[in-house]
């Protein structure tokens, strides 16, 4: 009688736990492709690669939590990839887009943006272990890295839109050094600011608004396919317009939390006295 051969048990990490890191690595590759495309003057490919990196960045964390594959290594790797894809790549794209012929000082706004992106990511990592109040869990501190990259690429979106429709005056505005520098400086400030920005991670949607959101998403996707560059440029403007609303929402929640805390403390003091 033949003995059944017993295969040794393979020791290592479950494949499910490395899927999020693989997605992060794909985001890194997208960032590198963006840089390469910008160097060769293919700006449409460059910004598409950054958008793909943003998609991977949005997926890896959620999939990690879904598969219970979160780790400190994954968090650090994600930040390093974010720095290249959303800090270095957009800065280089904008420099080659309209600032490369602007003299020795034209690279300074690009450097400021990249440094601010590094500071924003470092602050985010340092705050990972902080215990935030419940009302603050749905807010970022400052504009997140992918959103910052999307906002700062507005001149490129505008230029590609004008090129598609052959609008000369719009194209000249899109390649304006003043516009590019202004966008870089404003976005840099938003990255390192302490403004509370909606994260939409645990955002609860009232039941009556679910179907309209589905319909709006379908309409947005259709417009995005029909006119991608104009839609992306408009999306950046709409995102900026949400910041005051986010600020007001945060401070309203904070005031409500403080009111509840004061009432609770008064109630405890009353019980202790009696």
N, C-alpha and C positions, 0 to 999 in steps of 0.2 A: 504494500500500500504506500503510495507516494505522499509524502508530507507536503502540506500546503506551505508555500513560501510566504513568510510574513514580511511584508514591506515595512521598513523603518518609518516611523512617523516624522514627517517634515516639520521642523521647528522654524518659526519665523513669524512675520507679521501677516495678518489677514489681508487679502487683496482689497477688501472693502475699505480698509483703513488708509490705503495709499491712493485710492481713486481721487480724493480731493487734491492731494499733492500733484497728481498727474495733470489735473485741470489747471492748477497753478503754473506748472511748467509750460503748458500750452499757452497760457497767457504771457509768459516770458518770451516764448518764441514769437508770438504775435507782436510784442513790443519791439523785438529785434528786427522783424520784417518791416515794421513801420519805419524804423531808422534807415534801413537799407533802401526802401522805396523813396523816402524823402531825399536821400543823397542823389538818387538817380532822377529826381524831379517828378516822380509819379505820386503826386500829393493825394490823389483820390485813393490810391491803394494804401498810402500811409495812414490816412485818417480811418479808413475801413479797418485796418489792422488794429488801431487803438480801440475802436469800438468793439471789435472781437475780443480784445484783451479785457475790456470792461465787462463783457458778457461772461467770460470765464471767471472773472473776479466776483461777480454776483452769484455764480453757481457753486464755486468751490466751498465757500463757507456754509451755505445752506445744505449742500450734500454731505459735508462733514458732520453737521449736527444731525442730519437724518440717519446717517450710517453709524453714528456715534464714533466718528473717527477724528474728532478734534484733538489737537495736540499743540504743545508750545512750539514744536518744530514747524508745524504747519503755519502757525500764526507768524513766526519770524520769516519763513520763506515767502509768505503772502505779502508781507511788507516790503521785502527786498524786490519782489517782482513788481509791486505797485510803484516803487520808486523809479524803476526803469521805464515801465510802460506808461505811467501817468506823470512822471516828473521829468525824465530825461527826453523821452521820445517827443512829446508835444513841444517842448522847448526847442529842440533841434528842428522840428518841422516848421515852426514859426520863424526861426532864424533864417532858414533856407527859403522860406516863403516870401519874406519882404524885408528882412533886416541885414542880409549878408553884404549888401552894398552900401550900408549906412555908416561905415567908418568903424574905428576901433571901439567906440563906446556902445555900439548898437547891440552888443552881446550882453550888456549888463542886465537889461530887463529879463532876458532869458535865464541868466544865472540866478537872479533874484527869485524867479518862479521856481526853479529847481531846488534851491536852498529852502524856500518856504515849504515845498512839498516834502522834503526830507524832515523838516521840523514838525510838520503836521503828522507824519507817520510815526515819528519818534514819540510824540506826545500821546498818540493813540495807543502805542505799545505800552508806554509807561502807565497808562490808565486802565489796562486790561484787568488788573487785580483790584481796582478800586471798587468799593461798594457804593454804587450810585443810588440816589433816592428813586422810589418807584416811578415818580412822575418824569424823571429824567431818562428813563431807560429807552424811550422812543425817540431820542434826539442825539444827533452828533454834535460835537463841539467843533464848530467851523465846518466849512464845506468839505465833504469827503473827497478822497483822491480821484475816483472815476468822474465824479461830477465836475471837479475842478478842471480835469483834462477836457471834458466836453465843452465847458464854458470858454476856456482859453482858445479853443480851436474855432471860435466863431468867425474870425477873418477868413479862414480857409473854407469853411462851409459857404460863406457869402461869396467868395471868389469862384468856387466851383459852381454855385448856382448861377452867377452872372455869366460864366463861360458857357453853361448849358443853354441859356436863353440869349446869349450874345448881347448882353447889356454892358456897353463899354464904361459908362460913368460908374456903374455899380462895381465893376471889376477894378477900376482905379481906386475906389474907396477901400475895397477889400485888400488891396496891396499897399495901402497907405501905412507908412511907418508909425504915424501918430496913432492910428487905430490899434495896430498890433501892440505897441508899447502900452497904451492905455488898458487894453484887455489884460495884458500880462501883469501889470501893477495891481489892478483891481482884484484879479483872481488870486494873486499872491496874498493880498490882505485878507481875502475871504478864507483862504486855507489856514492861516495862523490865527484867525480871529477866534473869539470865544462865543460867537453867535450860535444860539441853539438852532440846529437844522433838523427837520423831520428826517428820520431814518426809514420810515415806512416798513420796518421789519415786523413789528407787532401791531401795526396799524389796523384797528378794527373798523370794518365797514358796516354801516347800518344796513339792515336787510333790504329796505326799499331802494337802496342805491346800487345793489349788486348787478341787476340787469342793465341799468344805464352804463355802468362801468364796462361790462362785457361789450355792449354796443359801441361805446367810445373807443375801446381798444381795437375793435375791428375797423372802425373808421380811421383811426390813427395809423394802423398797419397798412391800410390801403393807400393813404396819402403818402406814407413813408416810401412805399414802393414806387408810386407815381412821381414823387418829387422829393428824393431823399435829402438833398443838401439844404433846400429851403425848410424842410420839416425839422432837420437837426438844428439849424440856426434858430428857428422859432422856439424849439424846445429849450434851448439854452436861455432865451429871454424869459420864457414862462417859468423856468426853474428859479431864476433870479427874483421874479415877482412873488414867488412863494416864501421867500426869506422873511419879509415883514410879518406875514401870517404865521409862520413858524415861531417867530420871536414872541408874538402876542400870545399864541397858544401855550408856549412854555411858561411864560410868566403868569398866565392865568392858572395853570395847573399848580405852579409853585405857590401862588397865593392861597389856593384852595387847600393844599397840603399843610401850609402853615396855620391856616384857620382851624383845620381839624386837630392839629397838634396842640394848639392853644386850648381848645375846648376839652380835649382829652386830659391835658395837664390840670386844668381847673377842676374837672370832675374827680381826678385822683386826689387833689388837694382837699376837696370837699369831703370825700370819703375818709381820708386820713384824720381830718379834724373831728369827724363824728364817730 
